[in-house]
């Protein structure tokens, strides 16, 4: 609850060196509760005050609420947004991402942000063989038409507790192709269901992973998204300044700061 205050203290530290901060990597920064809590908005306010570059990744149209903060930062190359689109199939999206914005709504958000001068990329993730993978080209075309400046993709990853949860979902919704999906995942993971190797875990390896990469790269070039991406993500930290005010070191938001883990 006191993340904005902790961020303010971290940015005020004399030893802090500004580098772009990615928001929404481990979990979406626009959870449903953000409408009331406004923690993400308060974090953006701190970053705007400090002219600190940021990249947001989300599946939520709630990001439109914060255009008033993001647009001025984007004009100074201090903000970009990535919108995750897994599929354009509304039925699959409803079961796979039940609390996220519908695919068509996300495309409208890309257009709204783009029209406000905010560079937006589309992240196609996860690419699930035989389920969302056939949508790869359709998503790229729709994203380009909506004004996306770049695109990327991530092949399905199944670390730790995600694996049994995914397999339960797969059996519940796609029992007819569950084994084919798992076999293809193993084909792209060296015979395993997950490979944590940093160079392989996002794209996979082998024949099927190469085919997905070729499909993606060819259409990216045909749509001109590879050229649009030239300026995407080039964030500028040169204007960074320390926060104007810093909460006392002893207590932050009514809690003892010394009991908190460091934010970074």
C-alpha positions as semicolon CSV with decimal commas, in nm:
position;residue;x (nm);y (nm);z (nm)
1;X;0,000;0,000;0,000
2;X;0,291;0,237;0,057
3;X;0,475;0,160;-0,269
4;X;0,458;0,522;-0,397
5;X;0,618;0,652;-0,076
6;X;0,886;0,382;-0,084
7;X;0,958;0,467;-0,448
8;X;0,995;0,833;-0,359
9;X;1,250;0,746;-0,091
10;X;1,447;0,521;-0,327
11;X;1,463;0,786;-0,600
12;X;1,583;1,041;-0,344
13;X;1,882;0,829;-0,240
14;X;2,211;0,999;-0,342
15;X;2,340;0,669;-0,479
16;X;2,042;0,612;-0,709
17;X;2,120;0,622;-1,083
18;X;1,815;0,654;-1,310
19;X;1,738;0,376;-1,555
20;X;1,403;0,297;-1,720
21;X;1,165;0,117;-1,483
22;X;0,930;-0,149;-1,621
23;X;0,592;-0,156;-1,448
24;X;0,365;-0,460;-1,478
25;X;0,622;-0,732;-1,549
26;X;0,545;-0,979;-1,271
27;X;0,176;-0,893;-1,249
28;X;-0,047;-0,643;-1,423
29;X;-0,017;-0,293;-1,277
30;X;-0,387;-0,233;-1,348
31;X;-0,557;-0,494;-1,132
32;X;-0,933;-0,435;-1,081
33;X;-0,861;-0,293;-0,734
34;X;-0,648;-0,020;-0,894
35;X;-0,969;0,168;-0,976
36;X;-1,011;0,239;-0,606
37;X;-0,655;0,216;-0,469
38;X;-0,483;0,419;-0,744
39;X;-0,143;0,287;-0,640
40;X;-0,019;0,265;-0,999
41;X;-0,137;0,618;-1,068
42;X;0,044;0,749;-0,758
43;X;0,360;0,568;-0,871
44;X;0,328;0,732;-1,213
45;X;0,287;1,070;-1,045
46;X;0,617;1,020;-0,860
47;X;0,794;0,918;-1,181
48;X;0,649;1,213;-1,371
49;X;0,759;1,453;-1,098
50;X;1,111;1,313;-1,124
51;X;1,115;1,296;-1,507
52;X;1,199;0,929;-1,468
53;X;1,154;0,703;-1,776
54;X;0,914;0,410;-1,754
55;X;0,762;0,132;-1,959
56;X;0,416;-0,002;-1,875
57;X;0,288;-0,345;-1,977
58;X;-0,079;-0,428;-1,924
59;X;-0,391;-0,605;-2,051
60;X;-0,621;-0,342;-1,903
61;X;-0,796;-0,049;-2,066
62;X;-0,769;0,130;-1,730
63;X;-0,433;0,260;-1,852
64;X;-0,638;0,516;-2,051
65;X;-0,722;0,686;-1,720
66;X;-0,356;0,788;-1,685
67;X;-0,308;0,941;-2,030
68;X;-0,280;1,282;-1,863
69;X;0,041;1,162;-1,697
70;X;0,177;0,937;-1,972
71;X;0,129;1,167;-2,273
72;X;0,349;1,454;-2,145
73;X;0,614;1,201;-2,044
74;X;0,596;1,031;-2,384
75;X;0,652;1,369;-2,550
76;X;0,986;1,383;-2,366
77;X;1,069;1,018;-2,445
78;X;1,002;0,914;-2,086
79;X;0,709;0,671;-2,132
80;X;0,603;0,382;-2,354
81;X;0,325;0,125;-2,314
82;X;0,300;-0,238;-2,419
83;X;-0,045;-0,394;-2,453
84;X;-0,058;-0,772;-2,418
85;X;-0,294;-0,946;-2,661
86;X;-0,308;-1,324;-2,633
87;X;-0,582;-1,398;-2,884
88;X;-0,857;-1,227;-3,082
89;X;-1,096;-1,513;-3,003
90;X;-1,333;-1,374;-2,739
91;X;-1,434;-1,720;-2,613
92;X;-1,075;-1,825;-2,552
93;X;-0,993;-1,488;-2,398
94;X;-1,289;-1,516;-2,162
95;X;-1,165;-1,847;-2,018
96;X;-0,792;-1,774;-2,032
97;X;-0,802;-1,414;-1,902
98;X;-1,142;-1,374;-1,733
99;X;-1,064;-1,046;-1,558
100;X;-0,879;-0,875;-1,843
101;X;-1,021;-0,641;-2,107
102;X;-1,168;-0,810;-2,415
103;X;-0,933;-0,829;-2,717
104;X;-1,130;-0,569;-2,916
105;X;-1,120;-0,335;-2,618
106;X;-0,742;-0,367;-2,597
107;X;-0,711;-0,278;-2,963
108;X;-0,919;0,035;-2,902
109;X;-0,686;0,119;-2,612
110;X;-0,385;0,093;-2,844
111;X;-0,553;0,342;-3,078
112;X;-0,648;0,578;-2,793
113;X;-0,296;0,581;-2,651
114;X;-0,138;0,617;-2,993
115;X;-0,364;0,910;-3,079
116;X;-0,248;1,072;-2,753
117;X;0,114;1,050;-2,870
118;X;0,212;0,756;-2,649
119;X;0,419;0,487;-2,827
120;X;0,246;0,151;-2,788
121;X;0,381;-0,195;-2,861
122;X;0,183;-0,517;-2,869
123;X;0,304;-0,820;-2,677
124;X;0,159;-1,145;-2,811
125;X;0,181;-1,366;-2,505
126;X;0,159;-1,645;-2,436
127;X;0,171;-1,816;-2,774
128;X;0,001;-2,149;-2,699
129;X;0,041;-2,410;-2,974
130;X;-0,288;-2,503;-3,148
131;X;-0,486;-2,262;-2,927
132;X;-0,364;-1,902;-2,952
133;X;-0,080;-1,969;-3,196
134;X;-0,310;-1,971;-3,503
135;X;-0,403;-1,611;-3,415
136;X;-0,046;-1,481;-3,445
137;X;-0,089;-1,315;-3,786
138;X;-0,437;-1,178;-3,713
139;X;-0,314;-1,010;-3,395
140;X;-0,021;-0,848;-3,574
141;X;-0,245;-0,713;-3,851
142;X;-0,502;-0,579;-3,604
143;X;-0,232;-0,421;-3,386
144;X;-0,071;-0,250;-3,684
145;X;-0,410;-0,112;-3,793
146;X;-0,463;0,018;-3,438
147;X;-0,136;0,211;-3,456
148;X;0,105;-0,013;-3,264
149;X;0,467;0,095;-3,296
150;X;0,626;-0,243;-3,230
151;X;0,548;-0,607;-3,157
152;X;0,697;-0,900;-2,970
153;X;0,588;-1,246;-2,865
154;X;0,653;-1,500;-2,589
155;X;0,599;-1,873;-2,628
156;X;0,405;-2,032;-2,341
157;X;0,618;-2,087;-2,031
158;X;0,518;-2,335;-1,758
159;X;0,736;-2,274;-1,452
160;X;0,657;-2,409;-1,109
161;X;0,288;-2,393;-1,009
162;X;0,186;-2,251;-1,349
163;X;0,228;-2,596;-1,508
164;X;-0,046;-2,788;-1,320
165;X;-0,278;-2,487;-1,337
166;X;-0,236;-2,464;-1,713
167;X;-0,285;-2,837;-1,762
168;X;-0,608;-2,822;-1,558
169;X;-0,729;-2,535;-1,777
170;X;-0,626;-2,723;-2,092
171;X;-0,815;-3,039;-1,994
172;X;-1,121;-2,837;-1,893
173;X;-1,148;-2,633;-2,213
174;X;-0,955;-2,820;-2,485
175;X;-0,952;-3,192;-2,394
176;X;-0,958;-3,287;-2,762
177;X;-0,617;-3,130;-2,827
178;X;-0,455;-3,126;-2,482
179;X;-0,199;-3,394;-2,562
180;X;-0,105;-3,230;-2,893
181;X;-0,049;-2,899;-2,714
182;X;0,174;-3,056;-2,447
183;X;0,370;-3,254;-2,705
184;X;0,437;-2,939;-2,905
185;X;0,547;-2,753;-2,589
186;X;0,795;-3,033;-2,517
187;X;0,917;-3,015;-2,877
188;X;1,003;-2,647;-2,820
189;X;1,157;-2,706;-2,475
190;X;1,411;-2,977;-2,553
191;X;1,175;-3,256;-2,448
192;X;1,077;-3,085;-2,121
193;X;0,770;-2,886;-2,029
194;X;0,984;-2,594;-1,914
195;X;1,336;-2,472;-1,977
196;X;1,453;-2,183;-1,758
197;X;1,754;-2,102;-1,976
198;X;1,748;-1,725;-2,028
199;X;1,822;-1,745;-2,399
200;X;1,546;-1,997;-2,470
201;X;1,263;-1,954;-2,224
202;X;1,083;-1,674;-2,411
203;X;1,103;-1,818;-2,765
204;X;1,174;-2,190;-2,727
205;X;1,400;-2,388;-2,959
206;X;1,381;-2,641;-3,238
207;X;1,184;-2,667;-3,561
208;X;0,848;-2,546;-3,430
209;X;0,997;-2,251;-3,245
210;X;1,182;-2,153;-3,563
211;X;0,861;-2,171;-3,766
212;X;0,683;-1,937;-3,525
213;X;0,976;-1,696;-3,537
214;X;0,977;-1,699;-3,919
215;X;0,601;-1,635;-3,936
216;X;0,636;-1,348;-3,690
217;X;0,940;-1,186;-3,851
218;X;0,802;-1,204;-4,207
219;X;0,472;-1,042;-4,120
220;X;0,642;-0,785;-3,899
221;X;0,846;-0,673;-4,198
222;X;0,546;-0,684;-4,435
223;X;0,342;-0,462;-4,200
224;X;0,632;-0,223;-4,146
225;X;0,624;-0,278;-3,772
226;X;0,998;-0,344;-3,773
227;X;1,051;0,010;-3,911
228;X;0,795;0,172;-3,679
229;X;0,981;0,021;-3,385
230;X;1,295;0,227;-3,452
231;X;1,198;0,489;-3,193
232;X;1,005;0,262;-2,960
233;X;1,162;0,205;-2,623
234;X;1,436;0,467;-2,657
235;X;1,369;0,619;-2,321
236;X;1,560;0,922;-2,197
237;X;1,676;0,950;-1,835
238;X;1,886;1,265;-1,884
239;X;1,623;1,498;-1,731
240;X;1,592;1,300;-1,407
241;X;1,566;1,502;-1,087
242;X;1,529;1,396;-0,724
243;X;1,180;1,407;-0,565
244;X;1,073;1,744;-0,431
245;X;0,958;1,588;-0,104
246;X;1,054;1,268;0,075
247;X;0,860;1,094;0,355
248;X;1,045;1,058;0,687
249;X;1,278;0,761;0,705
250;X;1,119;0,630;1,023
251;X;0,763;0,578;0,905
252;X;0,601;0,552;0,564
253;X;0,222;0,549;0,533
254;X;0,192;0,469;0,903
255;X;0,428;0,169;0,880
256;X;0,782;0,133;0,999
257;X;1,002;0,176;0,694
258;X;1,285;-0,021;0,853
259;X;1,066;-0,330;0,844
260;X;1,014;-0,307;0,470
261;X;1,221;-0,481;0,206
262;X;1,401;-0,242;-0,028
263;X;1,196;-0,161;-0,337
264;X;1,496;-0,223;-0,564
